[in-house]
Amino acid sequence: MDYFWVFALLSPIFFAVSNLVDNHVLYKRLRDPISYDILTTWLTAPVAIAIFLSKGSISLSFDAWFVGGAVGLAFAFLIIIYCFAMMREQGTNVVSVIYTSPLFVAILALMFLGEKLSLANYAGILLLVSSAFLVLYRRVDIKNPALTILVVYAFLGAVSRVATKSALGSVDVWSYFFWFIVGGLIGSLILAALRSRSLSKAVRSLDSSTLLLMCTTTAFSTAALVLLYTAFSLGPVALASSLSALQPAIVLLYSAALVRFRPGAIPYERIEGKWAVVRKVGAVVLILLGALALTGT
């Protein structure tokens, strides 16, 4: 169980780096989220090849190829929503709305997996999700489609996590992840066929530094997913997903550091005023209380 918490905590730390890189590229360099989605998905192909060559045998069970492939295929299309939001909004706002997902995961895991947690655990999940909203240092416009549609993304993401947890009951993580990548590549090829002209334009506009950034975000998001799926295989999916709610706070810390050294690299609004300080302190308190409730200490 100790390793479970390590993997579950490292996942949002890695995802937060990927968020910042995505935010920078889509805000400053390549304002075409669909082409960006396609290209970064293609960059995962070497990972699938490496898994296939190093593992020796890939599981061909239904839970592996169908569930993993279906989740990867859906992810290739769902990530477009995320990319559109990243292009239009601050990264902190985007991930704060996305990480209402642990609430949906807890409900779905109870309904479909029979995963029952203690009242303290459920309270911890609620506290961590609440901390994600306190991290928001700018009021969210609920009429803004770039943010409100992310609630749908959060729910569908929760469905994919519960399906993944179910599949990992009988499939090893690497086989599942292999088929996940294959599904994503199939989805990206469909998108590429539909968007060939804009994709070709995006490819021609790439320079070496942008390509390096895309490789970086792919590496961090791939590592984050492997860590997350490993945590799913070791313990409750609701608890592992709950730590994802830490991601907005991590993104905020990264963002503050980045704009200090690279002003204008990402959309960012400085935190000023006494209420901002109150919100930050409140978020830290909720995170600490949530962590205590989750670990049962």
Secondary structure in CASP SS format (residue, H / E / C, confidence):
PFRMAT SS
TARGET T0000
AUTHOR 0000-0000-0000
METHOD secondary structure of the structure
MODEL  1
M C 1.00
D H 1.00
Y H 1.00
F H 1.00
W H 1.00
V H 1.00
F H 1.00
A H 1.00
L H 1.00
L H 1.00
S H 1.00
P H 1.00
I H 1.00
F H 1.00
F H 1.00
A H 1.00
V H 1.00
S H 1.00
N H 1.00
L H 1.00
V H 1.00
D H 1.00
N H 1.00
H H 1.00
V H 1.00
L H 1.00
Y H 1.00
K H 1.00
R H 1.00
L C 1.00
R C 1.00
D C 1.00
P H 1.00
I H 1.00
S H 1.00
Y H 1.00
D H 1.00
I H 1.00
L H 1.00
T H 1.00
T H 1.00
W H 1.00
L C 1.00
T C 1.00
A H 1.00
P H 1.00
V H 1.00
A H 1.00
I H 1.00
A H 1.00
I H 1.00
F H 1.00
L H 1.00
S H 1.00
K H 1.00
G C 1.00
S C 1.00
I C 1.00
S C 1.00
L C 1.00
S C 1.00
F H 1.00
D H 1.00
A H 1.00
W H 1.00
F H 1.00
V H 1.00
G H 1.00
G H 1.00
A H 1.00
V H 1.00
G H 1.00
L H 1.00
A H 1.00
F H 1.00
A H 1.00
F H 1.00
L H 1.00
I H 1.00
I H 1.00
I H 1.00
Y H 1.00
C H 1.00
F H 1.00
A H 1.00
M H 1.00
M H 1.00
R H 1.00
E C 1.00
Q C 1.00
G H 1.00
T H 1.00
N H 1.00
V H 1.00
V H 1.00
S H 1.00
V H 1.00
I H 1.00
Y C 1.00
T C 1.00
S H 1.00
P H 1.00
L H 1.00
F H 1.00
V H 1.00
A H 1.00
I H 1.00
L H 1.00
A H 1.00
L H 1.00
M H 1.00
F H 1.00
L H 1.00
G C 1.00
E C 1.00
K C 1.00
L C 1.00
S C 1.00
L H 1.00
A H 1.00
N H 1.00
Y H 1.00
A H 1.00
G H 1.00
I H 1.00
L H 1.00
L H 1.00
L H 1.00
V H 1.00
S H 1.00
S H 1.00
A H 1.00
F H 1.00
L H 1.00
V C 1.00
L C 1.00
Y C 1.00
R C 1.00
R C 1.00
V C 1.00
D C 1.00
I C 1.00
K C 1.00
N C 1.00
P H 1.00
A H 1.00
L H 1.00
T H 1.00
I H 1.00
L H 1.00
V H 1.00
V H 1.00
Y H 1.00
A H 1.00
F H 1.00
L H 1.00
G H 1.00
A H 1.00
V H 1.00
S H 1.00
R H 1.00
V H 1.00
A H 1.00
T H 1.00
K H 1.00
S H 1.00
A H 1.00
L C 1.00
G C 1.00
S C 1.00
V C 1.00
D C 1.00
V H 1.00
W H 1.00
S H 1.00
Y H 1.00
F H 1.00
F H 1.00
W H 1.00
F H 1.00
I H 1.00
V H 1.00
G H 1.00
G H 1.00
L H 1.00
I H 1.00
G H 1.00
S H 1.00
L H 1.00
I H 1.00
L H 1.00
A H 1.00
A H 1.00
L H 1.00
R C 1.00
S H 1.00
R H 1.00
S H 1.00
L H 1.00
S H 1.00
K H 1.00
A H 1.00
V H 1.00
R H 1.00
S H 1.00
L C 1.00
D C 1.00
S H 1.00
S H 1.00
T H 1.00
L H 1.00
L H 1.00
L H 1.00
M H 1.00
C H 1.00
T H 1.00
T H 1.00
T H 1.00
A H 1.00
F H 1.00
S H 1.00
T H 1.00
A H 1.00
A H 1.00
L H 1.00
V H 1.00
L H 1.00
L H 1.00
Y H 1.00
T H 1.00
A H 1.00
F H 1.00
S H 1.00
L H 1.00
G C 1.00
P C 1.00
V H 1.00
A H 1.00
L H 1.00
A H 1.00
S H 1.00
S H 1.00
L H 1.00
S H 1.00
A H 1.00
L H 1.00
Q H 1.00
P H 1.00
A H 1.00
I H 1.00
V H 1.00
L H 1.00
L H 1.00
Y H 1.00
S H 1.00
A H 1.00
A H 1.00
L H 1.00
V H 1.00
R H 1.00
F H 1.00
R C 1.00
P C 1.00
G C 1.00
A C 1.00
I C 1.00
P C 1.00
Y C 1.00
E C 1.00
R C 1.00
I C 1.00
E C 1.00
G C 1.00
K H 1.00
W H 1.00
A H 1.00
V H 1.00
V H 1.00
R H 1.00
K H 1.00
V H 1.00
G H 1.00
A H 1.00
V H 1.00
V H 1.00
L H 1.00
I H 1.00
L H 1.00
L H 1.00
G H 1.00
A H 1.00
L H 1.00
A H 1.00
L H 1.00
T H 1.00
G C 1.00
T C 1.00
END
